[in-house]
Amino acid sequence: MPIRDFDLFASKENKNIQIFTNRGASGIDGIVSTASGIAAQSKEKTFLVIGDLAFYHNLTALSTLYEFKIHLTIILVNNNGGGIFKMLPVAKTKNHFERYFNTPLNLDFEKIVKSFNGNYYAPKNWKNISAKFKKKHKSIKGIIMLLNLERIL
């Protein structure tokens, strides 16, 4: 749940940043398109933090991102499925919970991004992430940065 993680930690920083959120149907539709529109009109670096399940539901928006050379860095938090439903009573239904509610995808995001002729980056550590953020952002069209994390919920 990247938006909740961001909300938890971003408030601790004393920086002047603009934060936009998108609440589509079921909370995941149109997120990449919304971020692309913001990035296309912004003169600032634009980042989208998105989970793997939401990203999967927005894959077709990558065609617009790359066709119009929109400078958006997508930070894809991959925990192999959603974790939000673990907080609900349905989590106690062990027989089908993982498959139908956590929905592990087991996707190769590098192949997906490259199928749209996109830029893919999978940093090995925090130092690599920091170095990538410090590079001149506007000189590169959209980048997908994959962060593999374990699901903790």
Backbone as a printed PyTorch tensor [residue, N CA C, xyz], in Angstrom:
tensor([[[  0.8270,  -1.1760,   0.0000],
         [  0.0000,   0.0000,   0.0000],
         [  0.8780,   1.2490,   0.0000]],

        [[  1.5280,   1.5170,  -1.1170],
         [  2.5020,   2.6130,  -1.1920],
         [  1.9650,   3.9810,  -0.7690]],

        [[  0.7300,   4.2980,  -1.0790],
         [  0.2160,   5.6130,  -0.7110],
         [  0.1560,   5.7610,   0.8070]],

        [[ -0.1790,   4.7040,   1.4990],
         [ -0.2250,   4.7750,   2.9610],
         [  1.1910,   4.8580,   3.5430]],

        [[  2.1330,   4.1400,   2.9250],
         [  3.5250,   4.2290,   3.3520],
         [  4.0520,   5.6440,   3.1430]],

        [[  3.7670,   6.2060,   1.9870],
         [  4.2190,   7.5640,   1.6800],
         [  3.6310,   8.5580,   2.6740]],

        [[  2.3670,   8.4240,   2.9350],
         [  1.6980,   9.3200,   3.8670],
         [  2.3340,   9.2350,   5.2530]],

        [[  2.7070,   8.0470,   5.6490],
         [  3.2990,   7.8420,   6.9660],
         [  4.6640,   8.5160,   7.0860]],

        [[  5.4970,   8.3960,   6.0420],
         [  6.8740,   8.8720,   6.1270],
         [  7.0960,  10.2670,   5.5460]],

        [[  6.3450,  10.6560,   4.5490],
         [  6.5610,  11.9530,   3.9050],
         [  6.3110,  13.1060,   4.8570]],

        [[  5.3940,  12.9500,   5.7720],
         [  5.0760,  14.0390,   6.6950],
         [  6.2340,  14.3350,   7.6510]],

        [[  7.1960,  13.4670,   7.7210],
         [  8.3370,  13.6660,   8.6010],
         [  9.3870,  14.5880,   7.9820]],

        [[  9.3300,  14.7780,   6.6790],
         [ 10.3030,  15.6060,   5.9760],
         [  9.8400,  17.0540,   5.9390]],

        [[ 10.7720,  17.9670,   6.0210],
         [ 10.4580,  19.3860,   5.9320],
         [ 10.8360,  19.8780,   4.5290]],

        [[ 10.0780,  19.4500,   3.5250],
         [ 10.3450,  19.8170,   2.1410],
         [  9.0730,  20.3350,   1.5040]],

        [[  9.2640,  21.2060,   0.5410],
         [  8.1310,  21.7740,  -0.1780],
         [  7.8410,  20.8950,  -1.3970]],

        [[  6.9410,  19.9580,  -1.2490],
         [  6.5780,  19.0800,  -2.3570],
         [  5.0660,  19.1180,  -2.5500]],

        [[  4.6650,  18.9040,  -3.7840],
         [  3.2410,  18.8050,  -4.0820],
         [  2.8810,  17.3320,  -4.1500]],

        [[  1.7750,  16.9760,  -3.5470],
         [  1.3180,  15.5900,  -3.5550],
         [ -0.0630,  15.5540,  -4.1800]],

        [[ -0.2250,  14.6820,  -5.1550],
         [ -1.5150,  14.4580,  -5.7940],
         [ -1.9120,  13.0210,  -5.5280]],

        [[ -3.1810,  12.7820,  -5.3920],
         [ -3.6600,  11.4110,  -5.2530],
         [ -4.7790,  11.1880,  -6.2520]],

        [[ -5.0630,   9.9470,  -6.5070],
         [ -6.1020,   9.5900,  -7.4570],
         [ -6.9200,   8.4650,  -6.8530]],

        [[ -8.1970,   8.6180,  -6.8800],
         [ -9.0750,   7.5700,  -6.3530],
         [-10.0130,   7.1380,  -7.4650]],

        [[ -9.5940,   6.1520,  -8.2390],
         [-10.4400,   5.6290,  -9.3060],
         [-11.3930,   4.5860,  -8.7620]],

        [[-12.0970,   3.9230,  -9.6430],
         [-12.9690,   2.8250,  -9.2260],
         [-12.0890,   1.7820,  -8.5550]],

        [[-12.4540,   1.3720,  -7.3930],
         [-11.6800,   0.4210,  -6.5940],
         [-10.3110,   0.9750,  -6.2100]],

        [[-10.0760,   2.2420,  -6.4530],
         [ -8.8430,   2.8760,  -6.0170],
         [ -7.6430,   2.7030,  -6.9150]],

        [[ -7.7360,   1.9310,  -7.9900],
         [ -6.5280,   1.6870,  -8.7830],
         [ -6.6490,   2.0560, -10.2530]],

        [[ -7.8060,   2.3920, -10.7310],
         [ -7.9610,   2.6940, -12.1550],
         [ -7.5220,   4.1150, -12.4760]],

        [[ -6.7450,   4.2760, -13.5380],
         [ -6.3770,   5.5950, -14.0240],
         [ -5.2100,   6.2550, -13.3240]],

        [[ -4.5210,   5.5510, -12.4680],
         [ -3.4400,   6.1680, -11.7000],
         [ -2.2840,   6.6060, -12.6010]],

        [[ -1.8450,   5.7460, -13.4980],
         [ -0.7300,   6.0910, -14.3820],
         [ -1.1300,   7.2250, -15.3200]],

        [[ -2.3570,   7.2220, -15.8130],
         [ -2.8220,   8.3010, -16.6900],
         [ -2.8800,   9.6340, -15.9550]],

        [[ -3.3580,   9.6240, -14.7210],
         [ -3.4030,  10.8500, -13.9340],
         [ -1.9910,  11.3920, -13.7210]],

        [[ -1.0650,  10.5380, -13.3300],
         [  0.3200,  10.9640, -13.1070],
         [  0.9700,  11.4450, -14.4000]],

        [[  0.6540,  10.8100, -15.5090],
         [  1.1920,  11.2360, -16.8090],
         [  0.7110,  12.6360, -17.1600]],

        [[ -0.5560,  12.9120, -16.9200],
         [ -1.1020,  14.2420, -17.1780],
         [ -0.4440,  15.3020, -16.3120]],

        [[ -0.2320,  14.9880, -15.0540],
         [  0.4410,  15.9180, -14.1440],
         [  1.8720,  16.1670, -14.6160]],

        [[  2.5800,  15.0970, -14.9620],
         [  3.9740,  15.2180, -15.4080],
         [  4.0850,  15.9990, -16.7110]],

        [[  3.1400,  15.7890, -17.6220],
         [  3.1750,  16.4730, -18.9200],
         [  3.0520,  17.9850, -18.7610]],

        [[  2.3660,  18.4350, -17.7150],
         [  2.1450,  19.8650, -17.4990],
         [  3.0830,  20.4810, -16.4700]],

        [[  3.8700,  19.6690, -15.8100],
         [  4.7200,  20.1570, -14.7230],
         [  6.1060,  20.5280, -15.2220]],

        [[  6.6800,  21.5210, -14.6100],
         [  8.0680,  21.8890, -14.8820],
         [  9.0010,  21.2530, -13.8490]],

        [[  8.4330,  20.5550, -12.9020],
         [  9.1950,  19.9170, -11.8290],
         [  9.3380,  18.4180, -12.0920]],

        [[ 10.2690,  17.8000, -11.3790],
         [ 10.3770,  16.3430, -11.4250],
         [  9.0580,  15.7630, -10.9380]],

        [[  8.5980,  14.7330, -11.6130],
         [  7.3280,  14.1160, -11.2290],
         [  7.5540,  12.6260, -11.0090]],

        [[  7.0840,  12.1530,  -9.8610],
         [  7.2350,  10.7520,  -9.4950],
         [  5.8760,  10.1700,  -9.1680]],

        [[  5.6910,   8.9370,  -9.5390],
         [  4.5000,   8.1810,  -9.1650],
         [  4.9630,   6.9870,  -8.3480]],

        [[  4.4320,   6.8410,  -7.1570],
         [  4.6880,   5.6580,  -6.3400],
         [  3.4370,   4.7980,  -6.4550]],

        [[  3.6050,   3.5790,  -6.9240],
         [  2.4630,   2.7210,  -7.2160],
         [  2.8120,   1.2730,  -6.8740]],

        [[  1.8340,   0.5380,  -6.4090],
         [  2.0270,  -0.8770,  -6.1190],
         [  1.8770,  -1.7210,  -7.3750]],

        [[  2.3530,  -2.9440,  -7.3090],
         [  2.3440,  -3.8200,  -8.4740],
         [  0.9450,  -4.1540,  -8.9700]],

        [[  0.0100,  -4.3250,  -8.0760],
         [ -1.3500,  -4.6660,  -8.4910],
         [ -2.0080,  -3.4880,  -9.2180]],

        [[ -1.8500,  -2.2880,  -8.6800],
         [ -2.3960,  -1.0960,  -9.3430],
         [ -1.6900,  -0.8640, -10.6780]],

        [[ -0.3810,  -1.0650, -10.7180],
         [  0.3790,  -0.8970, -11.9620],
         [ -0.1380,  -1.8530, -13.0370]],

        [[ -0.3610,  -3.0820, -12.6430],
         [ -0.8820,  -4.0990, -13.5600],
         [ -2.2130,  -3.6620, -14.1770]],

        [[ -3.0690,  -3.0590, -13.3790],
         [ -4.3740,  -2.6090, -13.8690],
         [ -4.2860,  -1.3510, -14.7190]],

        [[ -3.1050,  -0.7630, -14.8280],
         [ -2.9030,   0.4680, -15.5840],
         [ -1.8750,   0.3150, -16.6950]],

        [[ -1.5490,  -0.8970, -17.0770],
         [ -0.4800,  -1.1310, -18.0520],
         [ -0.6740,  -0.4010, -19.3750]],

        [[ -1.8780,  -0.3460, -19.8700],
         [ -2.0810,   0.2690, -21.1850],
         [ -1.7470,   1.7540, -21.1940]],

        [[ -1.7430,   2.4050, -20.0490],
         [ -1.3790,   3.8230, -19.9760],
         [  0.0950,   4.0410, -20.3030]],

        [[  0.9040,   2.9980, -20.2290],
         [  2.3200,   3.1410, -20.5650],
         [  2.5050,   3.5340, -22.0300]],

        [[  1.5910,   3.1190, -22.8840],
         [  1.7190,   3.4780, -24.3040],
         [  1.6640,   4.9910, -24.4800]],

        [[  0.7910,   5.6640, -23.7620],
         [  0.7050,   7.1280, -23.8330],
         [  1.9500,   7.7670, -23.2350]],

        [[  2.3980,   7.2520, -22.1310],
         [  3.5800,   7.7730, -21.4570],
         [  4.7690,   7.8140, -22.4120]],

        [[  4.9840,   6.7380, -23.1320],
         [  6.1450,   6.6630, -24.0150],
         [  5.8920,   7.3100, -25.3730]],

        [[  4.6850,   7.2140, -25.8810],
         [  4.3790,   7.8300, -27.1780],
         [  4.5860,   9.3470, -27.1360]],

        [[  4.1810,   9.9670, -26.0430],
         [  4.2860,  11.4190, -25.9290],
         [  5.5290,  11.8570, -25.1440]],

        [[  6.4300,  10.9040, -24.8700],
         [  7.6990,  11.1920, -24.1930],
         [  7.5080,  12.0210, -22.9190]],

        [[  6.6010,  11.5560, -22.1050],
         [  6.3100,  12.2280, -20.8350],
         [  7.3620,  11.8280, -19.8160]],

        [[  7.9160,  12.8120, -19.1430],
         [  9.0010,  12.5980, -18.1870],
         [  8.4300,  12.3090, -16.8020]],

        [[  8.1330,  11.0620, -16.5770],
         [  7.5560,  10.6050, -15.3170],
         [  8.3860,   9.4340, -14.8140]],

        [[  8.7870,   9.4900, -13.5790],
         [  9.4730,   8.3530, -12.9610],
         [  8.4520,   7.5970, -12.1390]],

        [[  8.2440,   6.3490, -12.4960],
         [  7.3070,   5.4970, -11.7710],
         [  8.1100,   4.6030, -10.8350]],

        [[  7.8290,   4.7150,  -9.5640],
         [  8.4640,   3.8570,  -8.5700],
         [  7.4740,   2.7430,  -8.2820]],

        [[  7.7780,   1.5900,  -8.8160],
         [  6.8910,   0.4360,  -8.7390],
         [  7.2620,  -0.4190,  -7.5300]],

        [[  6.4080,  -0.4150,  -6.5420],
         [  6.6360,  -1.1890,  -5.3210],
         [  6.0040,  -2.5690,  -5.5320]],

        [[  6.8470,  -3.5480,  -5.7060],
         [  6.3850,  -4.9030,  -6.0080],
         [  6.4490,  -5.7780,  -4.7620]],

        [[  5.2760,  -6.0720,  -4.2170],
         [  5.2090,  -7.0290,  -3.1100],
         [  4.3810,  -8.2470,  -3.5200]],

        [[  4.2790,  -8.4240,  -4.8270],
         [  3.5930,  -9.5750,  -5.4320],
         [  2.1410,  -9.7030,  -4.9770]],

        [[  1.4120,  -8.6440,  -5.2040],
         [ -0.0180,  -8.6770,  -4.9040],
         [ -0.4190,  -7.6450,  -3.8760]],

        [[ -1.6790,  -7.5380,  -3.6780],
         [ -2.1830,  -6.5560,  -2.7250],
         [ -2.0730,  -7.0470,  -1.2970]],

        [[ -1.9840,  -6.1260,  -0.3810],
         [ -1.9370,  -6.4870,   1.0270],
         [ -3.0870,  -5.8880,   1.8160]],

        [[ -3.8460,  -5.0280,   1.1700],
         [ -4.8860,  -4.2840,   1.8770],
         [ -5.9800,  -5.1900,   2.4520]],

        [[ -6.2520,  -6.2900,   1.7760],
         [ -7.3410,  -7.1510,   2.2180],
         [ -7.0050,  -7.9680,   3.4650]],

        [[ -5.7330,  -8.0180,   3.8460],
         [ -5.3510,  -8.7290,   5.0660],
         [ -5.9370,  -8.0600,   6.2980]],

        [[ -6.3610,  -6.8140,   6.1590],
         [ -6.9410,  -6.0860,   7.2910],
         [ -8.4330,  -6.3660,   7.4440]],

        [[ -8.9970,  -7.0840,   6.4980],
         [-10.4310,  -7.3500,   6.5130],
         [-10.7260,  -8.7630,   7.0250]],

        [[-11.9420,  -9.0090,   7.4980],
         [-12.3040, -10.3410,   8.0000],
         [-12.1190, -11.4630,   6.9690]],

        [[-12.1740, -11.1290,   5.6830],
         [-12.0250, -12.1550,   4.6510],
         [-10.6550, -12.8370,   4.7240]],

        [[ -9.6800, -12.1950,   5.3560],
         [ -8.3430, -12.7740,   5.4860],
         [ -8.3590, -14.0920,   6.2530]],

        [[ -9.4040, -14.3160,   7.0350],
         [ -9.5020, -15.5500,   7.8160],
         [ -9.9300, -16.7430,   6.9710]],

        [[-10.3610, -16.5110,   5.7440],
         [-10.7500, -17.6090,   4.8510],
         [ -9.4960, -18.1130,   4.1380]],

        [[ -8.7790, -18.9640,   4.7850],
         [ -7.4610, -19.4150,   4.3280],
         [ -7.4830, -20.1670,   2.9950]],

        [[ -8.5470, -20.8730,   2.6920],
         [ -8.5590, -21.7220,   1.4980],
         [ -8.3370, -20.9580,   0.1980]],

        [[ -8.9310, -19.7920,   0.0650],
         [ -8.8600, -19.0730,  -1.2050],
         [ -8.3460, -17.6490,  -1.0620]],

        [[ -7.9570, -17.2630,   0.1140],
         [ -7.5840, -15.8690,   0.3490],
         [ -6.3980, -15.4180,  -0.4990]],

        [[ -5.3160, -16.1620,  -0.4900],
         [ -4.1050, -15.7450,  -1.2110],
         [ -4.3670, -15.5870,  -2.7050]],

        [[ -5.0280, -16.5500,  -3.2880],
         [ -5.2480, -16.5170,  -4.7440],
         [ -6.2390, -15.4300,  -5.1680]],

        [[ -7.3260, -15.2860,  -4.4600],
         [ -8.4030, -14.4020,  -4.9150],
         [ -8.3950, -13.0040,  -4.2900]],

        [[ -7.7050, -12.8240,  -3.1770],
         [ -7.7060, -11.5040,  -2.5450],
         [ -6.3230, -10.8570,  -2.5420]],

        [[ -5.2870, -11.6080,  -2.2000],
         [ -3.9400, -11.0370,  -2.2810],
         [ -3.4500, -10.9930,  -3.7190]],

        [[ -3.9770, -11.8430,  -4.5510],
         [ -3.7200, -11.8980,  -5.9890],
         [ -2.2470, -11.7750,  -6.3740]],

        [[ -1.4170, -12.7260,  -5.9670],
         [ -0.0180, -12.6710,  -6.3930],
         [  0.0710, -12.7580,  -7.9190]],

        [[  0.8620, -11.8750,  -8.5050],
         [  0.9230, -11.7720,  -9.9610],
         [  2.0850, -12.5330, -10.5830]],

        [[  3.2090, -12.5660,  -9.8840],
         [  4.4050, -13.2380, -10.4000],
         [  4.7570, -12.7740, -11.8060]],

        [[  4.7500, -11.4510, -12.0110],
         [  5.0080, -10.8890, -13.3270],
         [  6.4690, -10.4740, -13.4920]],

        [[  6.9290, -10.5210, -14.7390],
         [  8.2570, -10.0170, -15.0820],
         [  8.0600,  -8.5840, -15.5760]],

        [[  8.1800,  -7.6250, -14.6740],
         [  7.9040,  -6.2380, -15.0150],
         [  8.9040,  -5.6690, -16.0160]],

        [[ 10.1180,  -6.1770, -16.0060],
         [ 11.1030,  -5.7110, -16.9770],
         [ 10.6130,  -5.9930, -18.4060]],

        [[ 10.1360,  -7.1950, -18.6540],
         [  9.6300,  -7.5390, -19.9880],
         [  8.4140,  -6.6900, -20.3600]],

        [[  7.5500,  -6.4500, -19.3980],
         [  6.3540,  -5.6410, -19.6660],
         [  6.7470,  -4.2230, -20.0490]],

        [[  7.6170,  -3.6040, -19.2680],
         [  8.0370,  -2.2240, -19.5440],
         [  8.7490,  -2.1380, -20.8880]],

        [[  9.6200,  -3.0830, -21.1550],
         [ 10.3530,  -3.0620, -22.4230],
         [  9.4380,  -3.3220, -23.6180]],

        [[  8.3190,  -4.0190, -23.4070],
         [  7.3760,  -4.2330, -24.5120],
         [  6.7310,  -2.9150, -24.9590]],

        [[  6.7800,  -1.8950, -24.0970],
         [  6.2960,  -0.5580, -24.4350],
         [  7.4710,   0.3570, -24.8180]],

        [[  8.6570,  -0.2420, -25.0300],
         [  9.8860,   0.5100, -25.3170],
         [ 10.2390,   1.4670, -24.1880]],

        [[  9.9460,   1.0520, -22.9790],
         [ 10.1940,   1.8940, -21.8180],
         [ 11.5470,   1.6600, -21.1900]],

        [[ 11.9090,   2.5530, -20.3140],
         [ 13.1520,   2.4690, -19.5500],
         [ 12.8630,   1.7890, -18.2200]],

        [[ 13.6110,   0.7500, -17.9410],
         [ 13.3890,  -0.0530, -16.7470],
         [ 14.6600,  -0.0350, -15.9130]],

        [[ 14.5060,   0.0810, -14.6200],
         [ 15.6460,   0.1080, -13.7260],
         [ 15.2800,  -0.6360, -12.4480]],

        [[ 16.1180,  -1.5780, -12.0600],
         [ 15.8930,  -2.3300, -10.8170],
         [ 17.1230,  -2.1530,  -9.9250]],

        [[ 17.0930,  -1.1470,  -9.0480],
         [ 18.2560,  -0.8910,  -8.1960],
         [ 18.5210,  -2.0470,  -7.2370]],

        [[ 19.7800,  -2.2220,  -6.9290],
         [ 20.1740,  -3.3140,  -6.0410],
         [ 20.1740,  -2.8910,  -4.5740]],

        [[ 20.2900,  -1.5690,  -4.3360],
         [ 20.3530,  -1.0920,  -2.9560],
         [ 19.9280,   0.3840,  -2.9090]],

        [[ 19.8520,   0.9390,  -1.6960],
         [ 19.4040,   2.3240,  -1.5170],
         [ 20.3630,   3.3200,  -2.1370]],

        [[ 21.6510,   2.9970,  -2.1570],
         [ 22.6470,   3.8880,  -2.7590],
         [ 22.3570,   4.0520,  -4.2540]],

        [[ 22.0010,   2.9550,  -4.9310],
         [ 21.6550,   3.0170,  -6.3600],
         [ 20.3960,   3.8530,  -6.5920]],

        [[ 19.4390,   3.7400,  -5.6800],
         [ 18.2050,   4.5100,  -5.7980],
         [ 18.5160,   6.0030,  -5.6810]],

        [[ 19.2890,   6.3610,  -4.6920],
         [ 19.6540,   7.7600,  -4.4680],
         [ 20.3920,   8.3280,  -5.6780]],

        [[ 21.3250,   7.5730,  -6.2230],
         [ 22.0920,   8.0290,  -7.3850],
         [ 21.1730,   8.2700,  -8.5820]],

        [[ 20.1990,   7.4070,  -8.7730],
         [ 19.2710,   7.5620,  -9.8970],
         [ 18.4230,   8.8160,  -9.7430]],

        [[ 17.9890,   9.1250,  -8.5310],
         [ 17.1780,  10.3170,  -8.2910],
         [ 17.9770,  11.5960,  -8.5110]],

        [[ 19.2740,  11.5480,  -8.2700],
         [ 20.0990,  12.7470,  -8.4040],
         [ 20.4340,  13.0720,  -9.8560]],

        [[ 20.2800,  12.1040, -10.7660],
         [ 20.5500,  12.3640, -12.1770],
         [ 19.5330,  13.3450, -12.7270]],

        [[ 19.9240,  14.0190, -13.7800],
         [ 19.0340,  15.0000, -14.4040],
         [ 17.7960,  14.2890, -14.9250]],

        [[ 16.6680,  14.5430, -14.3150],
         [ 15.4220,  13.8270, -14.5910],
         [ 14.8370,  14.1580, -15.9620]],

        [[ 14.8260,  15.4080, -16.3610],
         [ 14.1310,  15.8050, -17.5920],
         [ 14.8300,  15.3200, -18.8620]],

        [[ 16.0510,  14.8290, -18.7630],
         [ 16.7440,  14.3650, -19.9560],
         [ 16.3370,  12.9480, -20.3410]],

        [[ 15.5680,  12.3240, -19.5140],
         [ 15.1830,  10.9310, -19.7480],
         [ 13.6660,  10.8450, -19.8410]],

        [[ 13.1850,  10.1290, -20.8700],
         [ 11.7340,   9.9180, -20.8860],
         [ 11.3700,   8.9440, -19.7860]],

        [[ 10.1140,   8.6650, -19.5990],
         [  9.6250,   7.8650, -18.4810],
         [ 10.4870,   6.6880, -18.0770]],

        [[ 10.6640,   6.5480, -16.8030],
         [ 11.4520,   5.4500, -16.2210],
         [ 10.5510,   4.6630, -15.2790]],

        [[ 10.6880,   3.3660, -15.3050],
         [ 10.0370,   2.5200, -14.3100],
         [ 11.1360,   1.9790, -13.4040]],

        [[ 11.0780,   2.3210, -12.1270],
         [ 12.0530,   1.8200, -11.1610],
         [ 11.3550,   0.7880, -10.2790]],

        [[ 11.8430,  -0.4200, -10.3000],
         [ 11.2140,  -1.5100,  -9.5540],
         [ 11.8620,  -1.6750,  -8.1900]],

        [[ 11.0430,  -1.6930,  -7.1540],
         [ 11.5030,  -1.9970,  -5.8040],
         [ 10.7840,  -3.2650,  -5.3550]],

        [[ 11.5140,  -4.3330,  -5.2080],
         [ 10.9260,  -5.5810,  -4.7340],
         [ 10.9190,  -5.6030,  -3.2220]],

        [[  9.7510,  -5.7630,  -2.6520],
         [  9.6090,  -5.7820,  -1.2060],
         [  8.7700,  -6.9800,  -0.7890]],

        [[  9.0050,  -7.4450,   0.4060],
         [  8.1670,  -8.5130,   0.9330],
         [  6.8740,  -7.9160,   1.4640]],

        [[  5.8050,  -8.6330,   1.3050],
         [  4.5180,  -8.2060,   1.8510],
         [  4.5640,  -8.3930,   3.3570]],

        [[  4.2800,  -7.3430,   4.1050],
         [  4.3630,  -7.4540,   5.5670],
         [  2.9990,  -7.5880,   6.2310]],

        [[  1.9560,  -7.3360,   5.5000],
         [  0.6110,  -7.5040,   6.0860],
         [  0.1170,  -8.9040,   5.8690]]])
